[in-house]
Amino acid sequence: MINGKKIVAVLPAYNAEKTLVKTVSEIPSVVDECILVDDCSTDGTVALARSLGLQVHQHQCNRGYGGNQKTCYAAALAEEADIVVMLHPDYQYSPVLVEPMASMIAYGVYDMVLASRILGGGALRGGMPLYKYVANRALTLFQNLMLGAKLSEYHTGFRAYSRQMLLSLPLEANSEDFVFDNQLLAQSIYLGARIGEISCPTRYFPEASSINFRRSTRYGFGVIATTWQCWLAKRKLNSLPIFDFPITHLPEVEPLFALEETK
């Protein structure tokens, strides 16, 4: 706990057996519970996670990255988490940053915190492919201009959320693919959430998960579509489900999505 707030780390996993031990070993002790959601892995991820004492939820079929996160957040909220930190179990991001990210929310500074690979200039040094770096910068510039934000990047997979913010978003309406992350961030901007960033080194190596060029291209078009949808919604010109929710300042509300029986 930090400042009396229960912290739950969620790990969306797919074939993470080779990197799971190293990731879990560096999660700070302030985390009250770790939940791993396995998206129908073909390796020993589930057995290893259970041996490490993690709470494990297992999909019986592959739902995709977004579908995995939906189960992650539902499970964390069911455990009465005050702060939920999403950490990839592939060791691409630094688990030690969970504590400062959670602290920024626990003390009421932000509603959401992003671990940015761009702040500090470490993305290319960490091995990010040049085409991904260029696309990251171009899409981030586009989204900042369209959405009126000033974030250093929109595409990090290491994030922390307050309970109230997650409960305020219609997450089940979002994609089950990789663009889920970007939709959630656009929804947060639309909601008026306070979004902070922290510099995070990143590591690209064979065992770290990374989408290929084709899926990266599809993700990029999804980001552009999401941005236009949010821009239209802010001007009352669009009522798509992902932006069809009340704009209030993070009220205490009932969950808009439910945990599936996946244990």
C-alpha positions as CSV (number, residue, x, y, z in Angstrom):
1,M,0.0,0.0,0.0
2,I,0.9,3.6,-0.5
3,N,-1.0,6.3,1.5
4,G,-3.5,3.7,2.5
5,K,-4.3,2.8,-1.1
6,K,-4.4,-0.8,-2.2
7,I,-2.2,-1.4,-5.2
8,V,-2.7,-4.2,-7.7
9,A,-0.4,-5.0,-10.5
10,V,-1.9,-6.7,-13.6
11,L,0.2,-8.6,-16.1
12,P,-1.4,-9.4,-19.5
13,A,0.5,-12.4,-20.6
14,Y,1.0,-14.5,-23.7
15,N,3.9,-17.0,-23.8
16,A,5.8,-15.1,-21.1
17,E,7.5,-18.1,-19.5
18,K,11.0,-17.0,-20.3
19,T,10.7,-13.5,-18.8
20,L,8.1,-13.8,-16.0
21,V,10.4,-14.7,-13.1
22,K,12.7,-11.7,-13.8
23,T,9.7,-9.4,-14.1
24,V,8.0,-10.5,-10.9
25,S,11.3,-10.5,-8.9
26,E,11.6,-6.7,-9.5
27,I,8.0,-5.7,-8.6
28,P,8.2,-3.5,-5.5
29,S,6.9,-4.7,-2.2
30,V,4.3,-1.9,-2.1
31,V,2.2,-3.9,-4.5
32,D,-0.5,-5.7,-2.5
33,E,-1.4,-8.3,-5.2
34,C,-0.3,-9.4,-8.6
35,I,-2.8,-10.7,-11.1
36,L,-1.7,-12.5,-14.3
37,V,-4.2,-13.0,-17.1
38,D,-3.0,-15.6,-19.6
39,D,-4.4,-15.3,-23.1
40,C,-4.2,-19.0,-24.0
41,S,-0.4,-19.4,-24.0
42,T,1.2,-22.4,-25.5
43,D,4.1,-22.5,-23.1
44,G,4.4,-22.9,-19.3
45,T,3.3,-19.4,-18.4
46,V,0.3,-20.5,-16.3
47,A,2.1,-23.1,-14.2
48,L,5.0,-20.8,-13.6
49,A,2.8,-17.9,-12.6
50,R,0.9,-20.1,-10.1
51,S,4.3,-21.4,-8.6
52,L,5.2,-17.7,-8.1
53,G,2.1,-17.1,-6.0
54,L,0.3,-14.9,-8.6
55,Q,-3.5,-14.9,-8.9
56,V,-4.0,-16.4,-12.3
57,H,-6.9,-16.0,-14.7
58,Q,-6.7,-18.1,-17.9
59,H,-8.6,-17.5,-21.2
60,Q,-9.7,-20.7,-22.9
61,C,-9.2,-19.0,-26.3
62,N,-7.0,-16.2,-27.4
63,R,-8.9,-12.9,-27.0
64,G,-6.2,-10.5,-28.0
65,Y,-4.3,-7.9,-26.1
66,G,-7.3,-5.7,-25.5
67,G,-9.4,-8.6,-24.4
68,N,-6.7,-9.6,-22.0
69,Q,-6.7,-6.2,-20.5
70,K,-10.4,-6.2,-20.0
71,T,-10.1,-9.3,-17.8
72,C,-7.1,-7.7,-16.0
73,Y,-9.0,-4.6,-15.0
74,A,-12.1,-6.4,-14.1
75,A,-10.1,-8.8,-11.9
76,A,-8.2,-6.0,-10.2
77,L,-11.4,-4.0,-9.5
78,A,-13.0,-7.1,-8.1
79,E,-10.1,-7.3,-5.6
80,E,-11.0,-3.7,-4.5
81,A,-7.9,-2.2,-6.0
82,D,-7.5,1.6,-5.4
83,I,-4.7,1.8,-8.0
84,V,-4.1,-0.6,-10.9
85,V,-0.8,-0.8,-12.6
86,M,-0.5,-2.6,-15.9
87,L,3.0,-4.2,-16.4
88,H,3.9,-6.4,-19.3
89,P,5.5,-9.6,-18.1
90,D,8.0,-9.6,-21.0
91,Y,10.5,-7.4,-19.0
92,Q,10.6,-4.8,-21.7
93,Y,9.7,-2.1,-19.1
94,S,11.3,-1.6,-15.6
95,P,9.1,-3.1,-12.8
96,V,10.8,-0.9,-10.2
97,L,8.9,2.1,-11.6
98,V,5.6,0.6,-10.4
99,E,6.1,2.3,-7.0
100,P,6.7,5.9,-8.2
101,M,3.9,5.6,-10.7
102,A,1.4,4.4,-8.1
103,S,2.6,7.1,-5.7
104,M,1.7,9.8,-8.2
105,I,-1.9,8.5,-8.0
106,A,-2.0,7.5,-4.4
107,Y,-1.2,11.1,-3.3
108,G,-3.9,12.6,-5.6
109,V,-1.6,14.2,-8.1
110,Y,-2.8,12.3,-11.2
111,D,-5.6,10.0,-12.2
112,M,-3.4,8.1,-14.7
113,V,0.3,7.8,-15.2
114,L,2.2,6.7,-18.3
115,A,5.8,5.3,-18.3
116,S,7.2,7.1,-21.4
117,R,9.9,5.6,-23.4
118,I,10.5,9.0,-25.2
119,L,11.2,11.1,-22.1
120,G,14.9,10.9,-21.5
121,G,15.6,9.9,-25.0
122,G,16.1,6.2,-24.3
123,A,13.9,4.6,-26.8
124,L,16.4,4.2,-29.6
125,R,19.2,3.4,-27.1
126,G,17.0,0.6,-25.8
127,G,16.7,-0.9,-29.2
128,M,13.4,0.4,-30.5
129,P,13.3,-0.1,-34.3
130,L,13.7,3.1,-36.2
131,Y,10.4,2.7,-38.1
132,K,8.5,2.3,-34.8
133,Y,10.2,5.3,-33.3
134,V,9.4,7.5,-36.3
135,A,5.8,6.2,-36.3
136,N,5.5,6.8,-32.6
137,R,6.7,10.4,-32.9
138,A,4.4,11.1,-35.9
139,L,1.3,9.6,-34.3
140,T,2.0,11.4,-31.0
141,L,2.3,14.7,-32.7
142,F,-1.0,14.1,-34.6
143,Q,-2.8,13.1,-31.5
144,N,-1.5,16.0,-29.4
145,L,-2.6,18.5,-32.1
146,M,-6.0,16.9,-32.5
147,L,-6.8,16.2,-28.9
148,G,-5.3,19.3,-27.3
149,A,-2.9,17.3,-25.1
150,K,0.9,17.5,-24.5
151,L,2.0,14.0,-23.9
152,S,5.4,12.7,-24.9
153,E,3.9,9.4,-26.2
154,Y,0.6,7.6,-26.5
155,H,1.8,4.1,-27.2
156,T,3.5,2.9,-24.0
157,G,2.2,-0.4,-22.5
158,F,3.2,0.5,-18.9
159,R,0.5,2.5,-17.2
160,A,-1.1,3.1,-13.8
161,Y,-4.8,4.0,-13.2
162,S,-6.9,5.1,-10.3
163,R,-9.9,2.9,-9.5
164,Q,-12.3,5.8,-10.2
165,M,-10.9,6.4,-13.6
166,L,-11.2,2.8,-14.8
167,L,-14.8,2.7,-13.4
168,S,-15.7,5.8,-15.4
169,L,-14.8,4.4,-18.9
170,P,-16.8,2.0,-21.1
171,L,-13.9,-0.4,-21.5
172,E,-16.0,-3.2,-22.8
173,A,-16.8,-1.1,-25.9
174,N,-13.1,-0.9,-26.9
175,S,-11.3,-3.1,-29.3
176,E,-9.9,-6.5,-28.2
177,D,-6.7,-5.8,-30.3
178,F,-3.7,-3.6,-29.7
179,V,-5.5,-0.3,-30.3
180,F,-7.3,-0.9,-27.0
181,D,-4.5,1.0,-25.2
182,N,-4.9,4.0,-27.5
183,Q,-8.7,4.0,-27.2
184,L,-8.4,4.0,-23.4
185,L,-6.0,6.9,-23.5
186,A,-8.2,8.9,-25.8
187,Q,-11.2,8.2,-23.6
188,S,-9.2,9.5,-20.6
189,I,-8.4,12.7,-22.4
190,Y,-12.1,13.0,-23.4
191,L,-13.0,12.5,-19.7
192,G,-10.6,15.2,-18.6
193,A,-8.4,13.0,-16.5
194,R,-5.2,14.3,-15.0
195,I,-2.5,12.4,-16.9
196,G,1.1,12.3,-15.7
197,E,4.3,10.8,-17.3
198,I,7.5,9.4,-15.9
199,S,10.6,8.5,-17.9
200,C,11.1,4.8,-18.4
201,P,14.0,3.0,-20.1
202,T,12.9,0.2,-22.5
203,R,14.5,-3.0,-23.6
204,Y,14.1,-4.7,-27.0
205,F,15.4,-8.2,-27.1
206,P,14.3,-11.5,-28.7
207,E,12.1,-12.6,-25.7
208,A,10.3,-9.2,-25.4
209,S,7.0,-9.1,-27.2
210,S,6.7,-6.8,-30.2
211,I,4.2,-6.7,-33.0
212,N,5.4,-7.0,-36.6
213,F,5.3,-4.4,-39.3
214,R,1.9,-5.5,-40.7
215,R,0.2,-5.3,-37.3
216,S,2.0,-2.1,-36.5
217,T,0.5,-0.6,-39.6
218,R,-3.0,-1.8,-38.7
219,Y,-2.5,-0.3,-35.2
220,G,-1.4,3.0,-36.7
221,F,-4.6,3.3,-38.8
222,G,-6.6,2.4,-35.7
223,V,-4.9,5.2,-33.8
224,I,-5.8,7.7,-36.5
225,A,-9.4,6.5,-36.5
226,T,-9.6,6.7,-32.7
227,T,-8.3,10.2,-32.7
228,W,-10.8,11.4,-35.3
229,Q,-13.6,9.7,-33.3
230,C,-12.5,11.5,-30.1
231,W,-12.2,14.8,-31.9
232,L,-15.7,14.5,-33.3
233,A,-17.1,13.4,-29.9
234,K,-15.6,16.4,-28.2
235,R,-17.6,18.5,-30.7
236,K,-20.8,16.5,-30.2
237,L,-20.6,15.2,-33.8
238,N,-20.1,11.6,-32.9
239,S,-21.8,9.2,-30.5
240,L,-19.9,6.0,-31.1
241,P,-20.0,3.6,-28.1
242,I,-16.4,4.1,-27.0
243,F,-17.1,7.8,-26.4
244,D,-20.7,7.5,-25.3
245,F,-20.3,8.1,-21.6
246,P,-21.0,11.1,-19.3
247,I,-18.3,13.7,-18.9
248,T,-17.9,14.3,-15.2
249,H,-14.8,14.4,-13.0
250,L,-14.2,10.8,-12.2
251,P,-17.3,10.0,-10.2
252,E,-17.7,7.0,-7.9
253,V,-19.8,4.8,-10.1
254,E,-20.6,1.1,-10.5
255,P,-18.4,-0.9,-13.0
256,L,-19.4,-0.7,-16.6
257,F,-18.0,-4.1,-17.3
258,A,-17.9,-7.4,-15.4
259,L,-15.3,-10.1,-14.7
260,E,-15.8,-13.2,-16.7
261,E,-15.4,-16.6,-15.0
262,T,-11.9,-17.3,-16.1
263,K,-10.2,-18.8,-13.0
